[in-house]
Amino acid sequence: MSWRQGLIRGFVIFLYLALATVWLPDVVLQLDVVAEASVGIRDLVGLLVWGGAFVAGLWMLRRGQRRGLI
């Protein structure tokens, strides 16, 4: 793998994790349905969105490693 390919793949991984674990939960928590819910429900929704995106990212990293992509 060349430096350029490595940088691009690293940037894609960073971009996914930044969008999926920072931006997406923030957007979901600002939805009217979630924002008007109780604190416990908001926390649970935020945790599920963040945790789901994080686990999906780890799963994709592992699959990419097994296939020799990263």
CHARMM internal coordinates of N, CA and C (Angstrom, degrees):
IC EDIT
DIST 1 N 1 CA 1.4460
DIST 1 CA 1 C 1.5330
ANGL 1 N 1 CA 1 C 107.23
DIST 1 C 2 N 1.2989
ANGL 1 CA 1 C 2 N 115.37
DIHE 1 N 1 CA 1 C 2 N 133.37
DIST 2 N 2 CA 1.4613
ANGL 1 C 2 N 2 CA 120.27
DIHE 1 CA 1 C 2 N 2 CA 179.65
DIST 2 CA 2 C 1.5356
ANGL 2 N 2 CA 2 C 109.94
DIHE 1 C 2 N 2 CA 2 C -81.05
DIST 2 C 3 N 1.3350
ANGL 2 CA 2 C 3 N 115.54
DIHE 2 N 2 CA 2 C 3 N 167.57
DIST 3 N 3 CA 1.4571
ANGL 2 C 3 N 3 CA 120.87
DIHE 2 CA 2 C 3 N 3 CA 176.95
DIST 3 CA 3 C 1.5201
ANGL 3 N 3 CA 3 C 110.82
DIHE 2 C 3 N 3 CA 3 C -60.22
DIST 3 C 4 N 1.3057
ANGL 3 CA 3 C 4 N 115.76
DIHE 3 N 3 CA 3 C 4 N -40.91
DIST 4 N 4 CA 1.4617
ANGL 3 C 4 N 4 CA 119.79
DIHE 3 CA 3 C 4 N 4 CA -178.35
DIST 4 CA 4 C 1.5291
ANGL 4 N 4 CA 4 C 110.65
DIHE 3 C 4 N 4 CA 4 C -63.37
DIST 4 C 5 N 1.3200
ANGL 4 CA 4 C 5 N 116.43
DIHE 4 N 4 CA 4 C 5 N -45.91
DIST 5 N 5 CA 1.4665
ANGL 4 C 5 N 5 CA 120.03
DIHE 4 CA 4 C 5 N 5 CA 178.59
DIST 5 CA 5 C 1.5256
ANGL 5 N 5 CA 5 C 110.73
DIHE 4 C 5 N 5 CA 5 C -62.27
DIST 5 C 6 N 1.3261
ANGL 5 CA 5 C 6 N 115.92
DIHE 5 N 5 CA 5 C 6 N -41.87
DIST 6 N 6 CA 1.4636
ANGL 5 C 6 N 6 CA 120.21
DIHE 5 CA 5 C 6 N 6 CA 178.87
DIST 6 CA 6 C 1.5177
ANGL 6 N 6 CA 6 C 112.56
DIHE 5 C 6 N 6 CA 6 C -62.81
DIST 6 C 7 N 1.3304
ANGL 6 CA 6 C 7 N 116.36
DIHE 6 N 6 CA 6 C 7 N -42.28
DIST 7 N 7 CA 1.4597
ANGL 6 C 7 N 7 CA 120.00
DIHE 6 CA 6 C 7 N 7 CA 178.01
DIST 7 CA 7 C 1.5245
ANGL 7 N 7 CA 7 C 111.93
DIHE 6 C 7 N 7 CA 7 C -64.82
DIST 7 C 8 N 1.3154
ANGL 7 CA 7 C 8 N 116.31
DIHE 7 N 7 CA 7 C 8 N -41.41
DIST 8 N 8 CA 1.4642
ANGL 7 C 8 N 8 CA 120.05
DIHE 7 CA 7 C 8 N 8 CA 179.52
DIST 8 CA 8 C 1.5277
ANGL 8 N 8 CA 8 C 110.25
DIHE 7 C 8 N 8 CA 8 C -64.97
DIST 8 C 9 N 1.3045
ANGL 8 CA 8 C 9 N 116.66
DIHE 8 N 8 CA 8 C 9 N -45.25
DIST 9 N 9 CA 1.4752
ANGL 8 C 9 N 9 CA 119.53
DIHE 8 CA 8 C 9 N 9 CA 179.92
DIST 9 CA 9 C 1.5235
ANGL 9 N 9 CA 9 C 110.99
DIHE 8 C 9 N 9 CA 9 C -65.14
DIST 9 C 10 N 1.3171
ANGL 9 CA 9 C 10 N 116.81
DIHE 9 N 9 CA 9 C 10 N -40.73
DIST 10 N 10 CA 1.4594
ANGL 9 C 10 N 10 CA 120.74
DIHE 9 CA 9 C 10 N 10 CA 176.92
DIST 10 CA 10 C 1.5151
ANGL 10 N 10 CA 10 C 111.77
DIHE 9 C 10 N 10 CA 10 C -62.81
DIST 10 C 11 N 1.3389
ANGL 10 CA 10 C 11 N 116.81
DIHE 10 N 10 CA 10 C 11 N -40.22
DIST 11 N 11 CA 1.4591
ANGL 10 C 11 N 11 CA 120.58
DIHE 10 CA 10 C 11 N 11 CA 178.41
DIST 11 CA 11 C 1.5201
ANGL 11 N 11 CA 11 C 111.37
DIHE 10 C 11 N 11 CA 11 C -66.30
DIST 11 C 12 N 1.3193
ANGL 11 CA 11 C 12 N 116.81
DIHE 11 N 11 CA 11 C 12 N -39.27
DIST 12 N 12 CA 1.4696
ANGL 11 C 12 N 12 CA 120.29
DIHE 11 CA 11 C 12 N 12 CA 178.26
DIST 12 CA 12 C 1.5344
ANGL 12 N 12 CA 12 C 109.96
DIHE 11 C 12 N 12 CA 12 C -63.69
DIST 12 C 13 N 1.3149
ANGL 12 CA 12 C 13 N 117.36
DIHE 12 N 12 CA 12 C 13 N -42.22
DIST 13 N 13 CA 1.4670
ANGL 12 C 13 N 13 CA 121.10
DIHE 12 CA 12 C 13 N 13 CA 178.26
DIST 13 CA 13 C 1.5275
ANGL 13 N 13 CA 13 C 110.02
DIHE 12 C 13 N 13 CA 13 C -62.83
DIST 13 C 14 N 1.3367
ANGL 13 CA 13 C 14 N 116.12
DIHE 13 N 13 CA 13 C 14 N -46.68
DIST 14 N 14 CA 1.4626
ANGL 13 C 14 N 14 CA 120.69
DIHE 13 CA 13 C 14 N 14 CA 178.31
DIST 14 CA 14 C 1.5219
ANGL 14 N 14 CA 14 C 111.08
DIHE 13 C 14 N 14 CA 14 C -60.08
DIST 14 C 15 N 1.3258
ANGL 14 CA 14 C 15 N 116.40
DIHE 14 N 14 CA 14 C 15 N -45.71
DIST 15 N 15 CA 1.4567
ANGL 14 C 15 N 15 CA 121.36
DIHE 14 CA 14 C 15 N 15 CA -178.50
DIST 15 CA 15 C 1.5262
ANGL 15 N 15 CA 15 C 111.14
DIHE 14 C 15 N 15 CA 15 C -61.22
DIST 15 C 16 N 1.3312
ANGL 15 CA 15 C 16 N 116.71
DIHE 15 N 15 CA 15 C 16 N -45.02
DIST 16 N 16 CA 1.4644
ANGL 15 C 16 N 16 CA 119.64
DIHE 15 CA 15 C 16 N 16 CA 178.08
DIST 16 CA 16 C 1.5263
ANGL 16 N 16 CA 16 C 110.63
DIHE 15 C 16 N 16 CA 16 C -59.45
DIST 16 C 17 N 1.3358
ANGL 16 CA 16 C 17 N 116.77
DIHE 16 N 16 CA 16 C 17 N -51.01
DIST 17 N 17 CA 1.4599
ANGL 16 C 17 N 17 CA 119.63
DIHE 16 CA 16 C 17 N 17 CA -176.69
DIST 17 CA 17 C 1.5232
ANGL 17 N 17 CA 17 C 111.58
DIHE 16 C 17 N 17 CA 17 C -63.57
DIST 17 C 18 N 1.3253
ANGL 17 CA 17 C 18 N 117.51
DIHE 17 N 17 CA 17 C 18 N -37.32
DIST 18 N 18 CA 1.4649
ANGL 17 C 18 N 18 CA 120.21
DIHE 17 CA 17 C 18 N 18 CA 178.94
DIST 18 CA 18 C 1.5223
ANGL 18 N 18 CA 18 C 110.66
DIHE 17 C 18 N 18 CA 18 C -66.89
DIST 18 C 19 N 1.3084
ANGL 18 CA 18 C 19 N 117.27
DIHE 18 N 18 CA 18 C 19 N -45.74
DIST 19 N 19 CA 1.4595
ANGL 18 C 19 N 19 CA 120.35
DIHE 18 CA 18 C 19 N 19 CA -178.75
DIST 19 CA 19 C 1.5249
ANGL 19 N 19 CA 19 C 111.93
DIHE 18 C 19 N 19 CA 19 C -70.59
DIST 19 C 20 N 1.3201
ANGL 19 CA 19 C 20 N 116.72
DIHE 19 N 19 CA 19 C 20 N -44.10
DIST 20 N 20 CA 1.4628
ANGL 19 C 20 N 20 CA 120.45
DIHE 19 CA 19 C 20 N 20 CA -173.19
DIST 20 CA 20 C 1.5266
ANGL 20 N 20 CA 20 C 113.16
DIHE 19 C 20 N 20 CA 20 C -76.99
DIST 20 C 21 N 1.3361
ANGL 20 CA 20 C 21 N 118.60
DIHE 20 N 20 CA 20 C 21 N -30.21
DIST 21 N 21 CA 1.4615
ANGL 20 C 21 N 21 CA 119.32
DIHE 20 CA 20 C 21 N 21 CA -175.63
DIST 21 CA 21 C 1.5249
ANGL 21 N 21 CA 21 C 113.27
DIHE 20 C 21 N 21 CA 21 C -107.51
DIST 21 C 22 N 1.3281
ANGL 21 CA 21 C 22 N 118.16
DIHE 21 N 21 CA 21 C 22 N -6.92
DIST 22 N 22 CA 1.4624
ANGL 21 C 22 N 22 CA 120.33
DIHE 21 CA 21 C 22 N 22 CA 177.60
DIST 22 CA 22 C 1.5318
ANGL 22 N 22 CA 22 C 110.45
DIHE 21 C 22 N 22 CA 22 C -118.92
DIST 22 C 23 N 1.3165
ANGL 22 CA 22 C 23 N 116.40
DIHE 22 N 22 CA 22 C 23 N -58.04
DIST 23 N 23 CA 1.4638
ANGL 22 C 23 N 23 CA 120.56
DIHE 22 CA 22 C 23 N 23 CA -173.81
DIST 23 CA 23 C 1.5249
ANGL 23 N 23 CA 23 C 111.93
DIHE 22 C 23 N 23 CA 23 C -70.80
DIST 23 C 24 N 1.3297
ANGL 23 CA 23 C 24 N 117.72
DIHE 23 N 23 CA 23 C 24 N -49.70
DIST 24 N 24 CA 1.4651
ANGL 23 C 24 N 24 CA 121.29
DIHE 23 CA 23 C 24 N 24 CA -176.54
DIST 24 CA 24 C 1.5288
ANGL 24 N 24 CA 24 C 113.04
DIHE 23 C 24 N 24 CA 24 C -59.58
DIST 24 C 25 N 1.3454
ANGL 24 CA 24 C 25 N 119.63
DIHE 24 N 24 CA 24 C 25 N -49.18
DIST 25 N 25 CA 1.4717
ANGL 24 C 25 N 25 CA 117.69
DIHE 24 CA 24 C 25 N 25 CA 177.99
DIST 25 CA 25 C 1.5314
ANGL 25 N 25 CA 25 C 112.44
DIHE 24 C 25 N 25 CA 25 C -61.45
DIST 25 C 26 N 1.3204
ANGL 25 CA 25 C 26 N 117.60
DIHE 25 N 25 CA 25 C 26 N -35.65
DIST 26 N 26 CA 1.4621
ANGL 25 C 26 N 26 CA 120.26
DIHE 25 CA 25 C 26 N 26 CA 177.99
DIST 26 CA 26 C 1.5195
ANGL 26 N 26 CA 26 C 111.08
DIHE 25 C 26 N 26 CA 26 C -63.23
DIST 26 C 27 N 1.3153
ANGL 26 CA 26 C 27 N 116.91
DIHE 26 N 26 CA 26 C 27 N -43.42
DIST 27 N 27 CA 1.4645
ANGL 26 C 27 N 27 CA 120.97
DIHE 26 CA 26 C 27 N 27 CA 179.45
DIST 27 CA 27 C 1.5272
ANGL 27 N 27 CA 27 C 110.26
DIHE 26 C 27 N 27 CA 27 C -64.55
DIST 27 C 28 N 1.3179
ANGL 27 CA 27 C 28 N 116.63
DIHE 27 N 27 CA 27 C 28 N -44.02
DIST 28 N 28 CA 1.4703
ANGL 27 C 28 N 28 CA 120.19
DIHE 27 CA 27 C 28 N 28 CA -179.52
DIST 28 CA 28 C 1.5237
ANGL 28 N 28 CA 28 C 110.76
DIHE 27 C 28 N 28 CA 28 C -63.81
DIST 28 C 29 N 1.3286
ANGL 28 CA 28 C 29 N 117.47
DIHE 28 N 28 CA 28 C 29 N -40.85
DIST 29 N 29 CA 1.4602
ANGL 28 C 29 N 29 CA 120.06
DIHE 28 CA 28 C 29 N 29 CA -179.15
DIST 29 CA 29 C 1.5246
ANGL 29 N 29 CA 29 C 112.70
DIHE 28 C 29 N 29 CA 29 C -68.93
DIST 29 C 30 N 1.3244
ANGL 29 CA 29 C 30 N 118.04
DIHE 29 N 29 CA 29 C 30 N -19.74
DIST 30 N 30 CA 1.4522
ANGL 29 C 30 N 30 CA 121.28
DIHE 29 CA 29 C 30 N 30 CA 178.29
DIST 30 CA 30 C 1.5305
ANGL 30 N 30 CA 30 C 113.26
DIHE 29 C 30 N 30 CA 30 C -89.53
DIST 30 C 31 N 1.3192
ANGL 30 CA 30 C 31 N 118.05
DIHE 30 N 30 CA 30 C 31 N -6.48
DIST 31 N 31 CA 1.4599
ANGL 30 C 31 N 31 CA 120.74
DIHE 30 CA 30 C 31 N 31 CA 175.90
DIST 31 CA 31 C 1.5251
ANGL 31 N 31 CA 31 C 109.31
DIHE 30 C 31 N 31 CA 31 C -62.07
DIST 31 C 32 N 1.3239
ANGL 31 CA 31 C 32 N 116.65
DIHE 31 N 31 CA 31 C 32 N 143.23
DIST 32 N 32 CA 1.4609
ANGL 31 C 32 N 32 CA 120.60
DIHE 31 CA 31 C 32 N 32 CA -176.33
DIST 32 CA 32 C 1.5267
ANGL 32 N 32 CA 32 C 112.74
DIHE 31 C 32 N 32 CA 32 C -56.61
DIST 32 C 33 N 1.3101
ANGL 32 CA 32 C 33 N 116.32
DIHE 32 N 32 CA 32 C 33 N -42.36
DIST 33 N 33 CA 1.4681
ANGL 32 C 33 N 33 CA 120.02
DIHE 32 CA 32 C 33 N 33 CA -178.00
DIST 33 CA 33 C 1.5220
ANGL 33 N 33 CA 33 C 110.76
DIHE 32 C 33 N 33 CA 33 C -61.44
DIST 33 C 34 N 1.3056
ANGL 33 CA 33 C 34 N 117.04
DIHE 33 N 33 CA 33 C 34 N -41.53
DIST 34 N 34 CA 1.4651
ANGL 33 C 34 N 34 CA 121.01
DIHE 33 CA 33 C 34 N 34 CA -178.17
DIST 34 CA 34 C 1.5261
ANGL 34 N 34 CA 34 C 110.36
DIHE 33 C 34 N 34 CA 34 C -79.44
DIST 34 C 35 N 1.3214
ANGL 34 CA 34 C 35 N 117.45
DIHE 34 N 34 CA 34 C 35 N -42.16
DIST 35 N 35 CA 1.4610
ANGL 34 C 35 N 35 CA 121.19
DIHE 34 CA 34 C 35 N 35 CA -177.16
DIST 35 CA 35 C 1.5274
ANGL 35 N 35 CA 35 C 112.22
DIHE 34 C 35 N 35 CA 35 C -62.65
DIST 35 C 36 N 1.3230
ANGL 35 CA 35 C 36 N 117.44
DIHE 35 N 35 CA 35 C 36 N -30.03
DIST 36 N 36 CA 1.4620
ANGL 35 C 36 N 36 CA 121.01
DIHE 35 CA 35 C 36 N 36 CA -179.49
DIST 36 CA 36 C 1.5212
ANGL 36 N 36 CA 36 C 113.24
DIHE 35 C 36 N 36 CA 36 C -87.79
DIST 36 C 37 N 1.3113
ANGL 36 CA 36 C 37 N 117.17
DIHE 36 N 36 CA 36 C 37 N -4.58
DIST 37 N 37 CA 1.4661
ANGL 36 C 37 N 37 CA 120.98
DIHE 36 CA 36 C 37 N 37 CA -179.73
DIST 37 CA 37 C 1.5305
ANGL 37 N 37 CA 37 C 109.75
DIHE 36 C 37 N 37 CA 37 C -77.89
DIST 37 C 38 N 1.3193
ANGL 37 CA 37 C 38 N 115.13
DIHE 37 N 37 CA 37 C 38 N 171.09
DIST 38 N 38 CA 1.4627
ANGL 37 C 38 N 38 CA 119.60
DIHE 37 CA 37 C 38 N 38 CA 178.66
DIST 38 CA 38 C 1.5284
ANGL 38 N 38 CA 38 C 109.97
DIHE 37 C 38 N 38 CA 38 C -68.82
DIST 38 C 39 N 1.3211
ANGL 38 CA 38 C 39 N 115.32
DIHE 38 N 38 CA 38 C 39 N 164.60
DIST 39 N 39 CA 1.4640
ANGL 38 C 39 N 39 CA 120.84
DIHE 38 CA 38 C 39 N 39 CA -177.18
DIST 39 CA 39 C 1.5283
ANGL 39 N 39 CA 39 C 110.95
DIHE 38 C 39 N 39 CA 39 C -60.15
DIST 39 C 40 N 1.3127
ANGL 39 CA 39 C 40 N 116.88
DIHE 39 N 39 CA 39 C 40 N -40.58
DIST 40 N 40 CA 1.4622
ANGL 39 C 40 N 40 CA 120.29
DIHE 39 CA 39 C 40 N 40 CA -179.94
DIST 40 CA 40 C 1.5239
ANGL 40 N 40 CA 40 C 112.52
DIHE 39 C 40 N 40 CA 40 C -62.93
DIST 40 C 41 N 1.3144
ANGL 40 CA 40 C 41 N 116.75
DIHE 40 N 40 CA 40 C 41 N -41.65
DIST 41 N 41 CA 1.4690
ANGL 40 C 41 N 41 CA 121.24
DIHE 40 CA 40 C 41 N 41 CA 179.15
DIST 41 CA 41 C 1.5248
ANGL 41 N 41 CA 41 C 109.92
DIHE 40 C 41 N 41 CA 41 C -67.09
DIST 41 C 42 N 1.3450
ANGL 41 CA 41 C 42 N 116.65
DIHE 41 N 41 CA 41 C 42 N -43.66
DIST 42 N 42 CA 1.4788
ANGL 41 C 42 N 42 CA 119.84
DIHE 41 CA 41 C 42 N 42 CA 177.91
DIST 42 CA 42 C 1.5172
ANGL 42 N 42 CA 42 C 111.00
DIHE 41 C 42 N 42 CA 42 C -59.56
DIST 42 C 43 N 1.3317
ANGL 42 CA 42 C 43 N 116.61
DIHE 42 N 42 CA 42 C 43 N -43.38
DIST 43 N 43 CA 1.4616
ANGL 42 C 43 N 43 CA 120.12
DIHE 42 CA 42 C 43 N 43 CA 178.98
DIST 43 CA 43 C 1.5258
ANGL 43 N 43 CA 43 C 111.42
DIHE 42 C 43 N 43 CA 43 C -63.18
DIST 43 C 44 N 1.3176
ANGL 43 CA 43 C 44 N 115.91
DIHE 43 N 43 CA 43 C 44 N -42.67
DIST 44 N 44 CA 1.4606
ANGL 43 C 44 N 44 CA 120.62
DIHE 43 CA 43 C 44 N 44 CA 179.74
DIST 44 CA 44 C 1.5268
ANGL 44 N 44 CA 44 C 111.19
DIHE 43 C 44 N 44 CA 44 C -64.08
DIST 44 C 45 N 1.3210
ANGL 44 CA 44 C 45 N 117.40
DIHE 44 N 44 CA 44 C 45 N -45.04
DIST 45 N 45 CA 1.4680
ANGL 44 C 45 N 45 CA 121.03
DIHE 44 CA 44 C 45 N 45 CA 178.67
DIST 45 CA 45 C 1.5185
ANGL 45 N 45 CA 45 C 110.14
DIHE 44 C 45 N 45 CA 45 C -62.48
DIST 45 C 46 N 1.3307
ANGL 45 CA 45 C 46 N 117.18
DIHE 45 N 45 CA 45 C 46 N -45.24
DIST 46 N 46 CA 1.4626
ANGL 45 C 46 N 46 CA 120.69
DIHE 45 CA 45 C 46 N 46 CA 178.37
DIST 46 CA 46 C 1.5162
ANGL 46 N 46 CA 46 C 112.07
DIHE 45 C 46 N 46 CA 46 C -60.61
DIST 46 C 47 N 1.3265
ANGL 46 CA 46 C 47 N 116.53
DIHE 46 N 46 CA 46 C 47 N -42.42
DIST 47 N 47 CA 1.4574
ANGL 46 C 47 N 47 CA 120.52
DIHE 46 CA 46 C 47 N 47 CA 179.01
DIST 47 CA 47 C 1.5253
ANGL 47 N 47 CA 47 C 111.49
DIHE 46 C 47 N 47 CA 47 C -65.12
DIST 47 C 48 N 1.3150
ANGL 47 CA 47 C 48 N 117.21
DIHE 47 N 47 CA 47 C 48 N -42.43
DIST 48 N 48 CA 1.4651
ANGL 47 C 48 N 48 CA 120.44
DIHE 47 CA 47 C 48 N 48 CA -179.91
DIST 48 CA 48 C 1.5229
ANGL 48 N 48 CA 48 C 112.23
DIHE 47 C 48 N 48 CA 48 C -65.95
DIST 48 C 49 N 1.3270
ANGL 48 CA 48 C 49 N 117.07
DIHE 48 N 48 CA 48 C 49 N -41.52
DIST 49 N 49 CA 1.4726
ANGL 48 C 49 N 49 CA 120.00
DIHE 48 CA 48 C 49 N 49 CA 179.10
DIST 49 CA 49 C 1.5192
ANGL 49 N 49 CA 49 C 109.70
DIHE 48 C 49 N 49 CA 49 C -66.92
DIST 49 C 50 N 1.3308
ANGL 49 CA 49 C 50 N 116.76
DIHE 49 N 49 CA 49 C 50 N -48.82
DIST 50 N 50 CA 1.4624
ANGL 49 C 50 N 50 CA 120.61
DIHE 49 CA 49 C 50 N 50 CA -179.61
DIST 50 CA 50 C 1.5314
ANGL 50 N 50 CA 50 C 110.84
DIHE 49 C 50 N 50 CA 50 C -62.87
DIST 50 C 51 N 1.3360
ANGL 50 CA 50 C 51 N 116.43
DIHE 50 N 50 CA 50 C 51 N -48.18
DIST 51 N 51 CA 1.4598
ANGL 50 C 51 N 51 CA 120.56
DIHE 50 CA 50 C 51 N 51 CA -178.18
DIST 51 CA 51 C 1.5215
ANGL 51 N 51 CA 51 C 112.43
DIHE 50 C 51 N 51 CA 51 C -64.07
DIST 51 C 52 N 1.3265
ANGL 51 CA 51 C 52 N 116.52
DIHE 51 N 51 CA 51 C 52 N -40.35
DIST 52 N 52 CA 1.4646
ANGL 51 C 52 N 52 CA 119.73
DIHE 51 CA 51 C 52 N 52 CA 178.06
DIST 52 CA 52 C 1.5184
ANGL 52 N 52 CA 52 C 111.84
DIHE 51 C 52 N 52 CA 52 C -63.33
DIST 52 C 53 N 1.3334
ANGL 52 CA 52 C 53 N 116.48
DIHE 52 N 52 CA 52 C 53 N -43.37
DIST 53 N 53 CA 1.4686
ANGL 52 C 53 N 53 CA 120.12
DIHE 52 CA 52 C 53 N 53 CA 178.80
DIST 53 CA 53 C 1.5229
ANGL 53 N 53 CA 53 C 110.91
DIHE 52 C 53 N 53 CA 53 C -66.28
DIST 53 C 54 N 1.3167
ANGL 53 CA 53 C 54 N 117.13
DIHE 53 N 53 CA 53 C 54 N -39.38
DIST 54 N 54 CA 1.4650
ANGL 53 C 54 N 54 CA 121.20
DIHE 53 CA 53 C 54 N 54 CA -179.95
DIST 54 CA 54 C 1.5239
ANGL 54 N 54 CA 54 C 111.59
DIHE 53 C 54 N 54 CA 54 C -66.42
DIST 54 C 55 N 1.3199
ANGL 54 CA 54 C 55 N 116.68
DIHE 54 N 54 CA 54 C 55 N -47.15
DIST 55 N 55 CA 1.4703
ANGL 54 C 55 N 55 CA 120.77
DIHE 54 CA 54 C 55 N 55 CA 179.12
DIST 55 CA 55 C 1.5314
ANGL 55 N 55 CA 55 C 110.44
DIHE 54 C 55 N 55 CA 55 C -64.57
DIST 55 C 56 N 1.3329
ANGL 55 CA 55 C 56 N 117.09
DIHE 55 N 55 CA 55 C 56 N -39.75
DIST 56 N 56 CA 1.4701
ANGL 55 C 56 N 56 CA 119.66
DIHE 55 CA 55 C 56 N 56 CA 176.73
DIST 56 CA 56 C 1.5190
ANGL 56 N 56 CA 56 C 110.62
DIHE 55 C 56 N 56 CA 56 C -62.37
DIST 56 C 57 N 1.3227
ANGL 56 CA 56 C 57 N 117.37
DIHE 56 N 56 CA 56 C 57 N -39.51
DIST 57 N 57 CA 1.4588
ANGL 56 C 57 N 57 CA 120.92
DIHE 56 CA 56 C 57 N 57 CA 177.68
DIST 57 CA 57 C 1.5166
ANGL 57 N 57 CA 57 C 111.86
DIHE 56 C 57 N 57 CA 57 C -64.09
DIST 57 C 58 N 1.3240
ANGL 57 CA 57 C 58 N 117.27
DIHE 57 N 57 CA 57 C 58 N -43.45
DIST 58 N 58 CA 1.4687
ANGL 57 C 58 N 58 CA 120.43
DIHE 57 CA 57 C 58 N 58 CA 177.39
DIST 58 CA 58 C 1.5235
ANGL 58 N 58 CA 58 C 111.17
DIHE 57 C 58 N 58 CA 58 C -63.41
DIST 58 C 59 N 1.3232
ANGL 58 CA 58 C 59 N 115.70
DIHE 58 N 58 CA 58 C 59 N -40.68
DIST 59 N 59 CA 1.4705
ANGL 58 C 59 N 59 CA 120.14
DIHE 58 CA 58 C 59 N 59 CA 179.00
DIST 59 CA 59 C 1.5263
ANGL 59 N 59 CA 59 C 110.37
DIHE 58 C 59 N 59 CA 59 C -63.12
DIST 59 C 60 N 1.3412
ANGL 59 CA 59 C 60 N 117.03
DIHE 59 N 59 CA 59 C 60 N -43.39
DIST 60 N 60 CA 1.4683
ANGL 59 C 60 N 60 CA 120.29
DIHE 59 CA 59 C 60 N 60 CA 179.16
DIST 60 CA 60 C 1.5287
ANGL 60 N 60 CA 60 C 111.36
DIHE 59 C 60 N 60 CA 60 C -66.15
DIST 60 C 61 N 1.3271
ANGL 60 CA 60 C 61 N 117.22
DIHE 60 N 60 CA 60 C 61 N -37.21
DIST 61 N 61 CA 1.4603
ANGL 60 C 61 N 61 CA 119.89
DIHE 60 CA 60 C 61 N 61 CA 176.59
DIST 61 CA 61 C 1.5295
ANGL 61 N 61 CA 61 C 110.83
DIHE 60 C 61 N 61 CA 61 C -62.87
DIST 61 C 62 N 1.3165
ANGL 61 CA 61 C 62 N 116.21
DIHE 61 N 61 CA 61 C 62 N -43.04
DIST 62 N 62 CA 1.4737
ANGL 61 C 62 N 62 CA 120.12
DIHE 61 CA 61 C 62 N 62 CA -179.95
DIST 62 CA 62 C 1.5274
ANGL 62 N 62 CA 62 C 110.93
DIHE 61 C 62 N 62 CA 62 C -65.01
DIST 62 C 63 N 1.3259
ANGL 62 CA 62 C 63 N 117.50
DIHE 62 N 62 CA 62 C 63 N -42.90
DIST 63 N 63 CA 1.4675
ANGL 62 C 63 N 63 CA 120.62
DIHE 62 CA 62 C 63 N 63 CA 177.82
DIST 63 CA 63 C 1.5202
ANGL 63 N 63 CA 63 C 110.54
DIHE 62 C 63 N 63 CA 63 C -63.87
DIST 63 C 64 N 1.3216
ANGL 63 CA 63 C 64 N 117.01
DIHE 63 N 63 CA 63 C 64 N -41.27
DIST 64 N 64 CA 1.4574
ANGL 63 C 64 N 64 CA 120.31
DIHE 63 CA 63 C 64 N 64 CA 177.93
DIST 64 CA 64 C 1.5210
ANGL 64 N 64 CA 64 C 111.63
DIHE 63 C 64 N 64 CA 64 C -64.43
DIST 64 C 65 N 1.3093
ANGL 64 CA 64 C 65 N 116.88
DIHE 64 N 64 CA 64 C 65 N -35.82
DIST 65 N 65 CA 1.4675
ANGL 64 C 65 N 65 CA 120.91
DIHE 64 CA 64 C 65 N 65 CA 177.51
DIST 65 CA 65 C 1.5345
ANGL 65 N 65 CA 65 C 110.46
DIHE 64 C 65 N 65 CA 65 C -67.68
DIST 65 C 66 N 1.3153
ANGL 65 CA 65 C 66 N 116.92
DIHE 65 N 65 CA 65 C 66 N -43.98
DIST 66 N 66 CA 1.4623
ANGL 65 C 66 N 66 CA 120.00
DIHE 65 CA 65 C 66 N 66 CA 179.31
DIST 66 CA 66 C 1.5203
ANGL 66 N 66 CA 66 C 112.52
DIHE 65 C 66 N 66 CA 66 C -63.29
DIST 66 C 67 N 1.3308
ANGL 66 CA 66 C 67 N 116.98
DIHE 66 N 66 CA 66 C 67 N -33.99
DIST 67 N 67 CA 1.4655
ANGL 66 C 67 N 67 CA 121.21
DIHE 66 CA 66 C 67 N 67 CA 179.41
DIST 67 CA 67 C 1.5183
ANGL 67 N 67 CA 67 C 112.83
DIHE 66 C 67 N 67 CA 67 C -84.77
DIST 67 C 68 N 1.3247
ANGL 67 CA 67 C 68 N 116.86
DIHE 67 N 67 CA 67 C 68 N -3.32
DIST 68 N 68 CA 1.4552
ANGL 67 C 68 N 68 CA 120.94
DIHE 67 CA 67 C 68 N 68 CA 178.54
DIST 68 CA 68 C 1.5236
ANGL 68 N 68 CA 68 C 113.63
DIHE 67 C 68 N 68 CA 68 C 78.76
DIST 68 C 69 N 1.3253
ANGL 68 CA 68 C 69 N 117.56
DIHE 68 N 68 CA 68 C 69 N 20.96
DIST 69 N 69 CA 1.4560
ANGL 68 C 69 N 69 CA 120.77
DIHE 68 CA 68 C 69 N 69 CA -179.31
DIST 69 CA 69 C 1.5237
ANGL 69 N 69 CA 69 C 111.94
DIHE 68 C 69 N 69 CA 69 C -83.57
DIST 69 C 70 N 1.3208
ANGL 69 CA 69 C 70 N 115.99
DIHE 69 N 69 CA 69 C 70 N -27.05
DIST 70 N 70 CA 1.4696
ANGL 69 C 70 N 70 CA 120.53
DIHE 69 CA 69 C 70 N 70 CA 179.59
DIST 70 CA 70 C 1.5062
ANGL 70 N 70 CA 70 C 110.10
DIHE 69 C 70 N 70 CA 70 C -128.85
END
COOR INIT
IC SEED 1 N 1 CA 1 C
IC BUILD
